[in-house]
Amino acid sequence: MNQLQKEPSPRPVDRLTVLGNEQDFDVVIFGAGINGAGLFRDLCAQGLRCLIIDKGDFGSGTSAAPSRLIHGGLKYLETGEFGLVAQSTLERNLLLKNAPHYVTPLPTLIPIFSWFNGITAALRTLFGSTSAPRSRGAVLIKIGLALYDFYGSRDRVMPRHRLVGRSRALKEMPVLTNSIVAAGTYYDAKISHPERLVLELIEDGLAASKTSAAANYTTMTSASNGLLTFQAPKGGTFSARPKLVVNGAGPWIDHVNAALGAPSKMIGGTKGSHILLNNDELVRSLAGRMVYFEADDGRICLVFDYLGRALVGSTDTKADNPDTVRCEQDEVDYLLASVSALMPGVNVARDQIVYAYSGIRPLPASDTSIAGLISRDHSAPVTEPDQTRPFAIISLIGGKWTTFRGFAEEVADTVLKRLGRSRAVSTRSMPIGGGRNFPADAAQRLQWLTETSAVSGLDLQRIDTLLSRYGTRALQVARHEGAWSGTERLPDSHDYSLAEIDYIVRNEFVEHLADVVMRRTTLAVTGSLTIKDLQAISSVVGAAYGWDCERANEEFAETVTQLEGRNLMHI
């Protein structure tokens, strides 16, 4: 073992300790999901002093349960949310430029089962009907794709749509059901490491503002006369006195507002579940495409290749308890049946599931009976100060993963105006984390790999893997791994090294074993994690943090229980 493994290491610099136990902040943000993290980065870039806290890990709530798409929201055209589609397609295009290490184009195929169906129903929905359109025909889809191209023209980086007939569609994708009459193809994007992008936004914010701080696994214990007191994961406490509070707690927004002395009923979320299949035949048939299709009940489903697994999603049902949400057996049956009906020639089965996840979308409270028709647009209502609470609370309602930057910009402008400050910099063209100076083509990539190889001593193939995993922040990981005596890998997931795990633990706000396998890496979500891998990772984390046997065993047991119980893994 290398000396790095033998000596316990402190966690990343604890700014709260450095800054003191009671501090004044311009803004305190509750919730370090994608919306909170995006706002934290924006405000820090403007020179504000901010604190972001989360009761769990960064990006561990709803932001860890998306369809892993960065998309413009084609289906929102049906409900007339044209402004949302315009913003979403723009933000998609910007993310392709600002986070190229994680966000990449995704050709998407829509199987079509009629020529003219759905037009009347679509018009009714457009004008406020509460019944969702069914059997969207080729004419309707053609109109929708043309509008989608129009709205996505700003900062365009991908091709326009095309529509082909049945014979051409089946030639290109033979596993589709013969009942199709045509197929449309357009481009959206996918994100490979959503939880890491949340972390990078927080890290970018900390780099931009040296007096700001971030804390995960931290809960508020009291709110009195403008002073907020928090319990840190190690048992200590600290306090913050904010000028303004932002509640970005997602499905927990109403709980946080109540704890702050401002009871609310803002959230009426819906549940979305996904499964990942180890099905090489299905992945080969997809050939890098997503299939975006209508299930028998009219709901929209999708399937695409996510890091070598077939990701299938998603359900959309009303739910209100984010702490117990999980993918239920009836949802698994629904998703498997939907894929089987679309691709009858491909065998999909329950025993192919390597991972499942579920989350509650923090949508606005709504009386509609159809969850899919609840608006995905965002809003930021303000609860003004009162006699017992000297600060205003801005609650982040709704929104999509794709539009986090634009949403953050809108809220940041509101915050700046309230604090009498002006915007110093725009985030529109601001790279995120490892997307900074990311090589734009094959020649630049080879040059980057060669230079990093010379610095770290690692071979080009290994550095290429790290570049795909961390973007240009792979340089720091490679240097750490290069200083490690030996090239020991995980027992079964050989593309991860022990040195790489050690770097993550020492530098990326890890508090628990589950943080490493579920959010800092893709070991769990791709189903590659084994018991032997988990034991090896536990040893690295325990050595870095000085865990005793009792703590190590407890962490191991809790992680296995989580993965097998809520994520349907078999490890």
CORLIN-V814546 format. One record per helix or strand of 3 or more residues. SS is the DSSP state (h for helix, s for strand). FROM is the first residue (numbers start at 1). LEN is the number of residues. If there is no record, write none. Layout:
ss->SS from->FROM len->LEN
ss->SS from->FROM len->LEN
This chain:
ss->h from->3 len->4
ss->h from->15 len->5
ss->s from->22 len->9
ss->h from->34 len->12
ss->s from->50 len->4
ss->h from->62 len->3
ss->h from->74 len->4
ss->h from->82 len->17
ss->s from->103 len->10
ss->h from->119 len->8
ss->h from->138 len->14
ss->s from->162 len->4
ss->h from->166 len->7
ss->s from->182 len->10
ss->h from->194 len->15
ss->s from->213 len->3
ss->s from->219 len->6
ss->s from->227 len->5
ss->s from->237 len->11
ss->h from->250 len->10
ss->s from->270 len->8
ss->h from->280 len->7
ss->s from->290 len->5
ss->s from->300 len->7
ss->s from->309 len->5
ss->h from->329 len->14
ss->h from->350 len->3
ss->s from->353 len->9
ss->h from->371 len->3
ss->s from->392 len->4
ss->h from->404 len->15
ss->h from->433 len->3
ss->h from->442 len->15
ss->h from->460 len->23
ss->h from->498 len->10
ss->h from->513 len->8
ss->h from->531 len->15
ss->h from->549 len->17
